Amino acid sequence: MHGPRTRQVALTFDDVPDPRFTPQILDILSRYHIRGTFFVVGNRAHKHQALTTRIAREGHVVGNHSFSHPNFKKKTVNTFRTQILQTENELDSIIGYRPRLIRTPYGEINEQQVRWARARGYKVVNWNVDSMDWSGIGKEQVKHNILNNVGPGSIILMHAGGGVGSDLSGGIQALPEIIMELKHRGYQLVTLPEMLKVQQEK
């Protein structure tokens, strides 16, 4: 849910890759020399391989966000395993490694699934600051949701992809000002492996 209580925060982006939004987020991070952590949906990675490659090539960390974005809470451990491994294989073929980090869609996971993941060396990561950017809110509300709740070791949830009709413009517009304000407050913006002191690869 969060990292050590140090002056570090991690920007994380779910539901990628998405050609409508992911390139805009990548451009902003590049401009400010920030590396983020991107949780990839396997069937999207298969469809948008060049964009998946760009995420990794530009120095960002790739995590596993399932193959088809189901709610795992009521799914069997077998379904969970299949979704994680299918995405892992897809990503290995595109970016050349199998991610250690897993974030489940909606943050939903049951005890059996956690145990399966832990026994196989994965790290399941949720968040403790939710931008709510996926809901179509405007720039100022996204900024408020993050900057009023951030603290040492915060893991910030944003999105760089969405479903049909998604509007992430509020988050995209807010991101430069969020980055500048976090730096002004003395935070170092890091990837999840840097914050949690784990390898990005399994």
N, C-alpha and C positions, 0 to 999 in steps of 0.2 A: 504493500500500500504506500510506503514511503521509504526513503533511504536514511542513512545516518544524519543526525542533526548537525550537519555542517552547512557552510554557506554555498551550497550547491543546489541547483534545481535541474530537473530533466524535462525537456519538452518531448512529448510522445504524440504520435499521429496514427490514428486508426483508419481501417477500411481502405487501404491503398492496394494497388495503384488505381488512380482514377484520372483520366486525361483532362477532365474538366477542372480539377482542383490541385492535384499533386504537383504539376509543374510550377504553379504559382507559389506554392509553399516552398518548394525547392529553391526557386529563384530568390525568395526572401531570405532563407537561411544562408544561401551562398553570399548574398550581399553583406550580411552581418557576420560571416565566418562562424556560423553556429552549426554544430552537428546534432541532429535529433535521432530519435528512435522511432522507426516506422513499422507498424504491425500490419503484415501483408495477408490478404485473403487469397488463398491458393488459386481459385478459378479466375480471379482478376489478374494475378501474376501471369497465368498461362495466356490470357487474352492480350495483356499489355507487357510483353517481355522487355521491350526496349526501355520502358519507363521503370520497370523493376530494376533493370541493370543500372539505370541512371542513379537511382536512390543509393545503391551500394557503391557505385563508382565515385560519387561525390562525398563519400566518407561517412555516410549515415549508417546506423545499425539497423539490421532487418530482424524483426521478430515474427513469430507464427501467430496468425489470427484466425486459424481454421481454414477449411477449404471452401465452404459455402455459407458461412456466417449463421449457423444455427444457434439456438439457445440451448446450451449443454445441460442446464440444471436437471432436466427431466430425461436426458438421453443416457443410454448405457455407456459403460466404460469402453465397450467395443466400438461404438459409434465415435466416441471421443478419440480413441486411438487411430481409427481409420482416417478421420479428418486431419489430425495432427500429422500423421505420417505421409499422407497424400500431399499436403502442403509442403512438408519438409523435402520430399523428393522433388517436387516442382521447383522449389527454391534452389536446391542443390544443383539442379541442371541449369539454372539461369545465372545464379550469382556465385556458385562454387562452394557454398557451405550450408550446413544444416544449423539453423538458429537454436541457441539454447533457450532463448526467451519465448514464453507463450503468454499471450493475453487472450482470454476467451471473449467471444462476443457478449456484450452487455455486462461483462465482468462476472457472468454466471458460471459456476462450476460446483460440482458436488465432491464429497469427501473421497469417494472411490477414484475419481478422476485426478484429484490432487495427489493421491498416493501413487497412482500409476506414473504420473509425470515426475514426481520426486524420485521414485525408484530408478528412473531412467536418466536422471541427471539434468532434467529441465528445471527452469526457474519460472514460476508463474507470477506475473506482475500485473497488478491492477493500478490504482491511482488514488490520490487523496485530494486532488484539486480538479474539479470538473468544469470545463469552460462552457458546457452546454451549447457549443457552437453548432452542433448538428440540428438544433431545433429552429434554426432560421433567425435567431435573435441578431440584433445589430451590433456594430463594433463596440459601442460604449458599454453595453451589457456584458459582452464577452470579456472586455478589459476588467470590468468590475468583478465578474465571477472569478477571475484568476487573481488579480492583484489584491483583492480583499481577503483572500484565503491562503495565499502562498506563504511558505515559511521555509526554514532550513530543512533540506532533504525532501522537498515536495516533488511528487511526480504529477505532472500536469497533463491532463487528457484533452487533446484536441483531435480534429479529424482532417484528413486530406483526401477523403473520398466519401461517397454517400450513395444512397439509393436514387431511384428515379425521382426527379423533381426536387432533389436536395438543394439547399441554398447555404453554402458555407462562406458567403461573401463577408459576413460580419467577422468571422474568425480570421479570414485572410487579411482584411483591412486592419484588424486590431493587432496582428502579430508583430509588425515592426515596432509599434509603440510599447507592446508588452516586453519585447526583448530589450529595448532601450531603458525602460523603467526597472526591469530586473537587474540590469547591469548597474544602473544608477544606485540601486539599493545594495550593491556590493555582492550580488550573487554571481557565481560562475555557472554557466549553462553547459551541461555535460550530457553524455549519453547514459543510458541505464547501466551498461556494463561498467563504465567509469565510476558511476555513483555507487553501485552495489558490489563493485570489485569482483566481477565474474567475467568469464570469457563470453564473447558474442557467439562463438561456435560451440556446438555440442561436443 
